[in-house]
């Protein structure tokens, strides 16, 4: 495997290619929400999930490109203002990276892989790209405001703050900015991110996936604290011929973890903990099958 830095329009990424000269399939990896870097890490919490995934896929013969979003990692140097960011910004960037991959000499077909919020970015980009496949990992099936509401409840956030969050989210869904945000919710709803949220909240992941016309693989871990198995089932249901894979014991950052909340969250800062064994197997099997047999087949697999 060889890796080298690549750049388009000031955005930065790492392209990993399998050894040899033969044509290979390629996959663009899109990270989840917030300042998640190319490796799947947040400031102060390193898990390296996307770095490990890219390496595993490349070792299986699939080229991979993982990228730093605007304002994150090595893409920090690009001109960037958070209050100017819109959801469509990430979609346009993803499409540009797809075109970059399609222009690489050894690449024979490009698939999009989106993790968490990146699954929605991948879904919308797929509507506008010629792709060999679409892989959605830990993707929500409902609009973001509903997902946030679920997550705050699951985290046992005080009831008053949950009410405040619903009030703020409802205003943003109507396209109305909010001036009064409790300090405890500032990270979620700070003024500079509200334009982005107003562009994101109206989007319905399941409805958008129904508009895509790509072979689709939906993967969901059973100990994910942020997105559930029912999300995956709903996504798979709207795409006839999609493949649904449930990975037993895999959490949101793609590692095997307990369903106990405290123990599960500890893995978010454990970069040396390996990925769930069957994750890259499921992806490479899906892409390999699609290369051999393009007709759609509906199946649900459970890896343990």
Residue pairs with C-beta under 8 A, 6 or more apart in sequence:
1 16
1 17
1 18
1 19
1 55
1 58
1 59
2 16
2 17
2 19
3 14
3 15
3 16
3 17
4 14
4 15
5 12
5 13
5 14
5 74
6 12
6 13
6 14
6 15
6 65
6 100
7 13
8 96
8 97
8 100
9 78
9 96
10 75
10 77
10 78
10 79
11 67
11 68
11 69
11 70
11 75
11 78
11 93
11 96
11 97
12 38
12 67
12 68
12 73
12 74
12 75
13 38
13 65
13 66
13 67
13 68
13 97
14 38
14 54
14 65
14 66
14 67
15 63
15 64
15 65
15 101
15 104
16 54
16 55
16 58
16 63
16 64
16 65
16 66
17 24
17 58
17 63
17 106
18 24
18 58
18 59
18 61
18 62
18 63
21 106
22 106
23 106
23 107
23 108
24 61
24 62
24 63
24 106
24 107
24 108
25 61
25 62
25 63
25 107
25 108
25 109
25 110
25 111
25 132
25 287
25 291
26 62
26 63
26 64
26 65
26 101
26 104
26 107
26 108
26 109
26 110
26 111
27 57
27 62
27 63
27 64
27 65
27 110
27 111
27 112
27 113
27 135
27 283
27 287
28 64
28 65
28 67
28 94
28 97
28 98
28 101
28 110
28 111
28 112
28 113
29 50
29 53
29 54
29 64
29 65
29 66
29 67
29 113
29 115
29 118
30 67
30 90
30 94
30 112
30 113
30 114
30 115
30 118
30 119
30 121
30 122
31 37
31 38
31 40
31 50
31 66
31 67
31 69
31 115
31 116
31 118
32 115
32 116
32 117
32 118
32 138
33 116
33 117
34 42
35 42
35 43
35 69
35 71
35 72
36 42
36 69
36 72
37 68
37 69
37 72
37 73
38 50
38 51
38 66
38 67
38 68
38 73
38 74
39 46
39 48
39 49
39 50
39 51
39 66
40 47
40 48
40 49
40 50
40 51
40 53
40 115
40 253
40 254
41 47
41 48
41 271
44 269
45 268
45 269
46 269
46 271
47 253
47 255
47 267
47 268
47 269
47 270
47 271
47 273
48 271
48 272
49 115
49 253
49 254
49 255
49 275
50 66
50 115
51 66
52 254
52 274
52 275
53 64
53 254
53 275
53 279
53 280
54 64
54 66
55 64
56 275
56 279
56 280
57 64
57 280
57 283
57 284
58 64
60 280
60 281
60 284
61 284
62 283
62 284
62 287
63 101
63 104
63 106
63 107
65 97
65 100
65 101
67 75
67 93
67 97
68 74
68 75
68 76
69 75
69 90
69 93
70 78
70 80
70 85
70 89
70 93
71 78
71 80
71 82
71 85
82 192
82 193
82 196
83 191
83 192
83 193
83 194
83 195
84 195
85 193
85 195
85 196
86 195
86 196
86 199
87 120
87 121
87 124
87 196
87 199
87 200
87 203
88 199
90 121
91 121
91 124
91 125
91 128
94 112
94 121
94 122
94 125
95 125
95 128
95 129
98 110
98 112
98 125
98 129
98 131
101 107
101 110
102 110
102 130
109 131
109 132
109 133
109 291
110 129
110 131
110 132
111 131
111 132
111 133
111 134
111 135
111 287
112 122
112 125
112 126
112 129
112 131
112 133
112 134
112 135
113 122
113 135
113 136
113 137
113 283
114 120
114 121
114 122
114 123
114 135
114 136
114 137
114 139
115 137
115 138
115 139
115 254
116 137
116 138
116 139
116 140
116 226
116 227
116 252
117 140
117 144
119 136
119 137
119 138
119 139
119 140
119 205
120 139
120 140
120 203
120 205
120 208
122 134
122 135
122 136
123 134
123 136
123 139
123 205
123 208
123 209
123 212
124 203
124 208
126 134
126 212
126 214
127 208
127 211
127 212
127 213
131 214
132 214
132 215
132 287
132 290
132 291
133 214
133 215
133 216
133 217
133 286
133 287
133 290
134 212
134 214
134 215
134 216
134 217
135 216
135 217
135 219
135 283
135 286
136 209
136 216
136 217
136 218
136 219
136 235
137 219
137 220
137 254
137 279
138 219
138 220
138 221
138 224
138 226
138 227
138 252
138 254
139 205
139 218
139 227
139 231
139 232
139 235
140 147
140 205
140 227
140 231
141 205
141 206
141 230
141 231
141 232
141 234
141 235
142 204
142 205
142 206
142 231
142 234
143 201
143 202
143 203
143 204
143 205
144 197
144 200
144 201
144 203
145 169
145 170
145 172
145 173
145 201
147 226
147 227
148 165
148 169
148 188
149 162
149 165
149 166
149 169
151 226
152 161
152 162
152 165
153 162
154 225
155 261
157 165
161 182
161 184
161 185
164 181
164 182
164 185
165 185
165 188
165 189
168 178
168 181
168 185
168 189
169 197
169 201
171 177
171 178
172 178
172 189
172 194
172 197
172 198
172 201
173 198
173 201
173 202
175 198
177 191
177 194
177 198
178 189
178 194
179 191
181 189
181 190
181 191
189 197
205 235
206 234
206 235
206 237
206 238
207 238
209 216
209 235
209 238
209 239
210 238
210 239
212 239
215 241
215 242
215 286
215 290
215 294
215 296
216 236
216 239
216 241
216 242
216 243
217 242
217 243
217 245
217 282
217 283
217 286
218 232
218 235
218 236
218 239
218 242
218 243
218 244
218 245
219 232
219 245
219 246
219 247
219 279
219 282
219 283
220 227
220 228
220 229
220 231
220 232
220 244
220 245
220 246
220 247
221 246
221 247
221 249
221 250
221 251
221 252
221 254
221 276
222 229
222 246
222 247
222 248
222 249
222 250
223 249
223 250
223 251
223 256
223 257
223 258
223 259
223 264
224 250
224 251
224 252
225 251
225 252
225 261
225 264
225 265
226 252
227 252
229 246
232 244
232 246
233 244
235 242
236 242
236 243
236 244
236 300
240 296
240 298
241 296
241 297
241 298
242 296
242 298
243 286
243 297
243 298
243 299
243 300
243 301
244 299
244 300
244 301
245 282
245 300
245 301
245 302
245 303
246 300
246 301
246 302
246 303
247 276
247 278
247 279
247 282
247 303
248 302
248 303
248 304
249 256
249 257
249 276
249 304
250 256
250 257
250 276
250 279
251 257
251 264
251 267
253 267
253 268
254 275
254 276
254 279
255 267
255 270
255 273
255 274
255 275
255 276
256 276
257 263
257 264
257 267
258 264
267 273
276 303
278 303
278 304
281 303
282 301
282 303
